[in-house]
Amino acid sequence: MQHILVYSDSLSWGIIPNTRQRLPFEQRWPGVLEISLSQMQQRVRVIEDCLNGRRTVFEDPFKPGRNGQQGLAQRIEIHSPLALVILMLGTNDFQSMHPHTAWHAAQGMASLVTTIRQAPIEPGMSVPQVMIVAPPLITQPQGPIAEKFTGAAQKCQGLATAYRAVSQAMDCLFVDAGRIVTASEIDGVHLDVTQHLQLGQALAHEVNAFLGQQA
């Protein structure tokens, strides 16, 4: 049984746009990933660690605990041995209270990769591979989150390119989710249920190829 950790935010937690409701496991993309991999004859367990509002390495001035750096090493230690850690973060780095650009988010992502690789796992356990997933670009924030993401569509430009460069420099797997799905038309930030399905199935093919190479 291979274990995969998804470390992410509300796009993976499965929030339903313009609500505070959550999609069930089998409809949010980490669940679709697990189900799809099982159908590909891979014995896997997908562990979800997805916190609404989580940044890469930055603090939320209004809600504590949204800095993705905090506790990450311990989560790797808790869930080891892990075959793969999927990082899909960055969207919240562009909230209106932050001045960050794609470059800042990419530096944050690089720091998370380093933390994963330096985590105090037990002797003899292998350091997991990391897959960096660039979230789809923010479009036109609407509804209750509009003010929270004012200006985000401009600040997030170039995110996939910046993440790809970090992935290449740090020998990580890379997927640009923006080539698979777009942000929901409902709120301009999150994913609709059909987009969760598309992303989960697409990532399953990438992860299946990786696991096949490890066999």
ChimeraX attribute file (.defattr): number of C-alpha atoms within 10 A of each C-alpha:
attribute: neighborCount
match mode: 1-to-1
recipient: residues
	/A:1	8
	/A:2	13
	/A:3	18
	/A:4	25
	/A:5	24
	/A:6	20
	/A:7	21
	/A:8	25
	/A:9	25
	/A:10	21
	/A:11	26
	/A:12	26
	/A:13	22
	/A:14	26
	/A:15	21
	/A:16	20
	/A:17	25
	/A:18	14
	/A:19	10
	/A:20	8
	/A:21	10
	/A:22	14
	/A:23	16
	/A:24	13
	/A:25	15
	/A:26	14
	/A:27	19
	/A:28	26
	/A:29	29
	/A:30	30
	/A:31	23
	/A:32	23
	/A:33	28
	/A:34	24
	/A:35	21
	/A:36	20
	/A:37	23
	/A:38	15
	/A:39	11
	/A:40	12
	/A:41	10
	/A:42	17
	/A:43	12
	/A:44	17
	/A:45	19
	/A:46	20
	/A:47	17
	/A:48	17
	/A:49	14
	/A:50	21
	/A:51	17
	/A:52	15
	/A:53	23
	/A:54	26
	/A:55	27
	/A:56	28
	/A:57	22
	/A:58	21
	/A:59	19
	/A:60	18
	/A:61	10
	/A:62	8
	/A:63	10
	/A:64	10
	/A:65	17
	/A:66	21
	/A:67	19
	/A:68	24
	/A:69	21
	/A:70	16
	/A:71	12
	/A:72	18
	/A:73	18
	/A:74	15
	/A:75	16
	/A:76	22
	/A:77	16
	/A:78	12
	/A:79	13
	/A:80	20
	/A:81	18
	/A:82	20
	/A:83	19
	/A:84	22
	/A:85	22
	/A:86	24
	/A:87	23
	/A:88	24
	/A:89	28
	/A:90	33
	/A:91	29
	/A:92	26
	/A:93	29
	/A:94	25
	/A:95	24
	/A:96	16
	/A:97	16
	/A:98	17
	/A:99	12
	/A:100	18
	/A:101	19
	/A:102	22
	/A:103	18
	/A:104	20
	/A:105	25
	/A:106	24
	/A:107	16
	/A:108	21
	/A:109	26
	/A:110	20
	/A:111	15
	/A:112	21
	/A:113	23
	/A:114	12
	/A:115	18
	/A:116	22
	/A:117	16
	/A:118	12
	/A:119	15
	/A:120	15
	/A:121	20
	/A:122	11
	/A:123	6
	/A:124	7
	/A:125	10
	/A:126	13
	/A:127	20
	/A:128	19
	/A:129	19
	/A:130	23
	/A:131	22
	/A:132	25
	/A:133	23
	/A:134	24
	/A:135	29
	/A:136	25
	/A:137	25
	/A:138	24
	/A:139	19
	/A:140	19
	/A:141	23
	/A:142	19
	/A:143	12
	/A:144	12
	/A:145	15
	/A:146	17
	/A:147	14
	/A:148	15
	/A:149	24
	/A:150	17
	/A:151	20
	/A:152	27
	/A:153	18
	/A:154	15
	/A:155	21
	/A:156	26
	/A:157	15
	/A:158	13
	/A:159	24
	/A:160	24
	/A:161	15
	/A:162	19
	/A:163	26
	/A:164	20
	/A:165	15
	/A:166	20
	/A:167	22
	/A:168	11
	/A:169	10
	/A:170	13
	/A:171	12
	/A:172	17
	/A:173	18
	/A:174	21
	/A:175	22
	/A:176	18
	/A:177	21
	/A:178	17
	/A:179	12
	/A:180	15
	/A:181	20
	/A:182	19
	/A:183	23
	/A:184	22
	/A:185	15
	/A:186	16
	/A:187	22
	/A:188	23
	/A:189	28
	/A:190	27
	/A:191	28
	/A:192	23
	/A:193	18
	/A:194	14
	/A:195	19
	/A:196	25
	/A:197	21
	/A:198	17
	/A:199	21
	/A:200	24
	/A:201	21
	/A:202	19
	/A:203	23
	/A:204	23
	/A:205	15
	/A:206	14
	/A:207	20
	/A:208	18
	/A:209	11
	/A:210	16
	/A:211	16
	/A:212	9
	/A:213	8
	/A:214	8
	/A:215	5
